[in-house]
Amino acid sequence: MEFKYEATVQHGEDKTEYVNLGKEGISVAEFEGKKILKVAPEALTKMAQAAFEEVSFRLRPAHTAKVAKILQDPEASDNDKFVALTLLKNACVAAKGVLPFCQDTGTAICICEKGQQVWTDADDKKAISEGIFNAYTTKNLRYSQIAPLTMYEEKNTACNLPAQIDVEAGEGAEMKFLFVAKGGGSANKTYYWPMTKALLNPKNLEKFISDKVKTLGTAACPPYHLAIVIGGTSAEMNTHTVKLASCGYFDDLPTTGSEGGRMFRDVEMEEKVLHICQKTGIGAQFGGKYFVHDVRVIRCPRHAASCPVSIGVSCSADRNIKARIDENGLWLEKMEHNPEQYLPKGESVNMAPAVEIDLDRPMKEVLADLTKYPVKTRLSLKGTMIVARDMAHAKIAEIFDKQEAGQELSDIEKKVLEVVSNHPIYYAGPAKTPEGMPTGSFGPTTAGRMDPYVMRFQSKGASMIMVAKGNRSQDVTDACQKFGGFYLGSIGGPAAILAEQNILSNDIVAFPELGMEAIRKITIKDFPAFILVDDKGNDFFKGLL
């Protein structure tokens, strides 16, 4: 047989609109008759810094247009429209460059293709890391990276490093980049299944996809850009492809396969999966049509004995930005700087009014008020909430351990038990506070990570009202029914507008050493939320997921 080579990944024309950042650090030389692009480390640092500064505050125009489209769709639910309108308003706040779109400013990821005729004479990963460091330490972004000191001891690195940086060889005299600020909730919704050839028929595949997309839930802040990858020469190739596909990196693939084994997009299957997602009723977090904006289904070559399948998403904070370096300088993808143009003109979107709930009352009164309304009711909260997420919950559990063991509690430990019993608990961790503002971007984190604590805490009269994003386990529903508690869903994603318009104060109550995971007290007004789990055993997501 004659040797024939065909690239597995075949990109089409790059129609991305770029902005030039200058030519400093870029020069051209010649070696053996070929043009050599020389890139100084400082240029790599500048590119990475500019990318993360831009993508933390501004989104792609195409993404923003898809959010705006929801408001014009007569089939969209009121809750779909409310989420979409809030996300657009949040984009307007974030675009000012002070408050990031989402408080989880993500793990910094850089995918780089370096042409064979590019010479940097440096540690590329180090230079890129310095740019990431600069962006996160000089802007109002959050440090989310945790360094393991031992198997069980950890410490925040306080600069958001290390980053994930992948550099691979390519052709030519240019460098191409995809920079991604990947939030934890979105990253956690990457799923992998080692399937077989038996999956590859229309009946089995469509049922498989229908079942699996529901497992995504809403914790990663829909509407999603959904990616499904079928096949792959290895598990890691499959999951790497799904991550890039969710970022739009493979939108320009061919739409047919070949005997050489090239990857392709199955646009017919994409349309089928889009309809599957619309029919789930999950909607843009609180019921409706817009569980996803769009779908990418990528078919890959595979080993005869395996058919890997993975699913991944890019969330409502679609923070992906392309870049390149060539002889004409540094080029960064043009993002949307004027999201105001997408807001509805004239009258606001017609929606039923929210129910106002005053949290500055005895807990029993607030619970008695909430029990009047069914799940899916939209609320407007005002008053005081306590902020506590993963590490804080672990600390609270330790305090209960001491109490049960009959040990003396410190004054601060007594204070913690008092506040978590008398106020709703907001699962969140803010970004850095801009000068002159009460708080930094401050949206909800994924509720499910706190599920193991709920039964115990509510049995002791604590955490009776929880505010966060995403669906919960049956244990939480059981606890709320048994002890009279509620879980309220906050819109995942619009952290900037919450900081600017809804959170009036932000004070640390305990454990300042935990940084963004410290226990805090916040004062809020007009804070949007939905009843998702009530005291009667009703769960909004039951039957949907």
Disulfide bonds with the S-S distance in Angstrom:
none
